[in-house]
Amino acid sequence: MSTRYEGAAAEWTHITVHPAGTELADDEVSEGNVAVAFNYDEVFYVVGTPEDVRSLLQAALDKLKEATG
C-alpha cells in the first residue's frame, strides 16, 4: 500500500484538543487519552496519552527548528 499525502495551509488549519470521552466521527477518545485534531476541509487527529502526544508534537517542533535554523 502506498502512502497518501494531503496538504493544508497552516494559516487555514485550526487545532482542537479533545479529552477522553469525546466522540470523533465513529470513534471515541478512550480513557487516559487525548486527541489533537488538525481541522481544515478534512480533520486529521492524533490520539494517545497526553505524554505521548506532547512528545510527538515536541519532536515535530524540534524537526522544524532543525530544518529552519
For each residue, the residues with C-beta under 8 A, 3 or more apart:
1:
2:
3:
4:
5:
6: 42 44
7:
8: 12 13 38 40 41
9: 12 13 40
10: 13
11:
12: 8 9 40
13: 8 9 10 38 39 40
14: 38 39 40
15: 36 37 38 39
16: 36 37 39
17: 34 35 36 37
18: 22 24 29 34 35 36 37 45
19: 22 29 34
20: 29 30 31 32 33 34
21: 28 29 31
22: 18 19 28 29 35
23: 27 28
24: 18 27 28 29 35 37 43 45
25: 43
26:
27: 23 24
28: 21 22 23 24
29: 18 19 20 21 22 24 33 34 35 47
30: 20 33 47
31: 20 21
32: 20 49
33: 20 29 30 47 48 49 50
34: 17 18 19 20 29 47 48 49 50 53
35: 17 18 22 24 29 45 46 47
36: 15 16 17 18 45 46 47 53 57
37: 15 16 17 18 24 43 44 45
38: 8 13 14 15 43 44 45
39: 13 14 15 16 43
40: 8 9 12 13 14 43
41: 8
42: 6
43: 24 25 37 38 39 40
44: 6 37 38
45: 18 24 35 36 37 38
46: 35 36 53 56
47: 29 30 33 34 35 36 53
48: 33 34 52 53 56
49: 32 33 34 52 53
50: 33 34 53 54
51: 54 55
52: 48 49 55 56
53: 34 36 46 47 48 49 50 56 57
54: 50 51 57 58
55: 51 52 58 59
56: 46 48 52 53 59 60
57: 36 53 54 60 61
58: 54 55 61 62
59: 55 56 62 63
60: 56 57 63 64
61: 57 58 64 65
62: 58 59 65 66
63: 59 60 66 67
64: 60 61 67 68
65: 61 62 68 69
66: 62 63
67: 63 64
68: 64 65
69: 65
